[in-house]
Amino acid sequence: MKMELKHMKEMEDGSAICELELDDDAKRYLIEKGFIEMLQIALDKDPAWWTEAEEMKLDIIASFGEEI
């Protein structure tokens, strides 16, 4: 997995603008981690929204990932 910082500019408010070079494995890793975090936040706010239908959707999405 390749994650390389190419350029970083620190802003006055303490944030930064970064340019990264990522290979496909790194991109997939970051997207998966972000997706999992997003689901966890939603579950923490209201676990009742997660239904069997949502579980089936996730299984469908996961099956596409196996083909990549």
Secondary structure, DSSP 8 states (H G I E B T S, - for coil): --EEEEEEEE-TTS-EEEEEEE-HHHHHHHHHHHHHHHHHHHHHH-GGG--HHHHHHHHHHHHHHHH-
